[in-house]
Amino acid sequence: MTPILPYDVFPIIIGYLQHDRNTLFSCILVNRTMSILGIPLLWKNPFSSDESYNMINNYQTALLMRTYLSCLTEEERKYLTNKGVKIKNYRKPIFDYISFMKEITICETLYDSIICWILMEYYDYTKERLNDIKNFEQSNQSNEYKMQYTLINSLYHIIFKKNKVKSLKISLYTIKFIYTIDYQFFMNTNISLSNLNNLIITLKDNNYNNNNEIIINQQSFEFLLDMIKKWCYKIKHIKIMNLLIFDNKRIPKIQEIVNQQKNLLKLELFTSSNQNNENIIINNTLKSLRDNNNKFLTEIEIHDIDFSDISILEGLISVNSLKSLLLSRCKGISIDNNYYILYNSLIILNRLIFINNEFSLEFIISTIGKSLKELKTNQLDEESSNFIFQNCSKTLTHLELEINLNVQNLFYNLIKNLNLNHLKINCYKESTGIILNDLGFYLPKTLKYLGLIGLFNYNMNHLENLLSNCNIDLESLEIYGSINYNILTIILNQIMKNKNIKSLIIDNNLNCKDWNEPELSLLNDISKLVIMVIR
C-alpha cells in the first residue's frame, strides 16, 4: 500500500520552495491541494528581484500585471475611467491574487511591469520586443507616464483596501496625486495598512528639473505618510534610507511614525556616505528616541552618522532595551566630547557589528559592550583587544574579524583566551597563507564552527597546516574562496580523521565551473560523511 503523507506536512514542504518560482509553478499543477498551498507563496512577492528568487522577464511581468488588473473592483475601474484610462474587461480569475500579496519591497519592478503591460496592450509589443527593452526610462513617453501613475494609484488602492500587506517599501514615487480626484480616491474609501509589520522608507530624489514635478512628488509622499501614521501602530521593523532629499528638509511625520509604534523591534537608519550637509531627517529620528519609552526596541543599525551633536548620541543611548547595535562609517565619538554619555548608559549589548568607523572600538567595548556575546569588526587594535579580553572573555562566543599581518599577533593572543564556539575570519589577500599556517595552534578548545573567508592567495600546504594543527573537536567548517582537487582532498582527509565534523559549507562561486570529474567525485565522497552545502 502506498503511504500517504499527512496534510500538515505539505505546507512545510512547500514552504521550502517559496523562493523557487519555477518549482512552485510546477507544484500548483499537481493537484488541488498543492495548488491551494502553492499559489499564496507564488504570489506573495511577485515583483521581487532579489537574488534568492527566480527572475522573471519583461513579458512575464506584463502578464502578471494583466492578472492584477483583472482583480480590480468597480471602484478602481471608475477611477480609471474618470482619468481617461480604459482597460479591457478581463475575465475574473479563480483566485483573488491581490489578497495573496504580502510584500511590496521592490517598487521599481512594479512600475516597470505596468509600462510593460501598457506597451503590450496599447502598442502591440511582442514578447521578443518587450524582453529586448533594457532601459524603461528611454521607452517611457509622456502618455505612458500619465497612464502608468493612474494605474499605480489603482493598484495600491485595492492593495491597501485588502489590508493583507505585511512588508511595504515607500518612496517619492509610490503614489502620485495631481488632481483632487486622486486625493478623494484614497480618502473616500475604507482602506488600511493595519497589518503592516515591516516598513521601508526610501528618500531619494532623481533631481528633476521640473519644479512642479518635485512639488507633486513631495505632496503625494506627505499624504502617504499621513495615511501610514493614521493606520499603523504595530510595525516591528522600520528602515529609513535618506539619500540627498528635499534639500534635507525636516519631515516630522517620519519621526512620528517611528515613535508611535508600540512593538517596534528593529530600526535601520541609512544616509549617503557622500552627503556633505547635516542629515536632518535621520538625526532627528535618533534624537526623538530620547522622548519615547521604547520597551521592545532591541536592534538598531546606523550608517554614516556623525555623533558630534550630543543630542544624537543621547537619543541612541536612551534605548535601554537595546541588545544589538550596528555602527558603520560613523564618526564623532571622542573622550573629550561625548564619551561620558556612553559611560553612563544603562544599555547592555549582546551583539555588536562595528565596521569602518572613525572612532575606536574600545569606546563601545568599555561601556555598553562589556557583556558582548557576538562581535563582528574590521577595527581590531591593541586597546580594543585588551578591553575585549578584560570585559567579554566569559561572555563572547561568536567572533567575526577582518585581519591582516599588522594585527596577527593581537588576534592570536585574543582568540586563545576566549571561550569561542563560532569564529569567522576574513584575511586580507597578502596575509592569508601566513595566518592560516599558525592559526591552528591558537584556536580555543571550545570552538565548534570555523569560517574562513577570502581564501585566494594560499596553497594546499597552508590549509593542511591549519587543519593538522587544529587539535579541537570542530563540528562545522565553512570555506569561501578558491577550491581545487588538492584542497578537497585535504578536507576529506580531515573529515575522516575528525569524526566530530558534521557539516561543510563551500562558497565557491569563482571556480566551481572549472570542477571536473575528479573534483565532483571527491565532493560525492564528502557528502556521504557530512552535511554539505555548496553556494
PyMOL commands that set and color helices and strands:
alter all, ss='L'
color gray80, all
select helices_A, chain A and resi 9-15+21-27+32-42+58-69+74-82+97-100+107-122+127-131+136-139+142-162+180-187+211-231+246-248+252-259+280-291+310-317+339-343+362-365+382-392+405-415+429-442+460-469+485-497+512-514+517-527
alter helices_A, ss='H'
color red, helices_A
select strands_A, chain A and resi 103-104+167-170+198-204+237-243+266-271+299-303+324-328+351-355+374-377+398-403+422-427+449-455+476-481+503-507+531-534
alter strands_A, ss='S'
color yellow, strands_A
deselect
rebuild
show_as cartoon
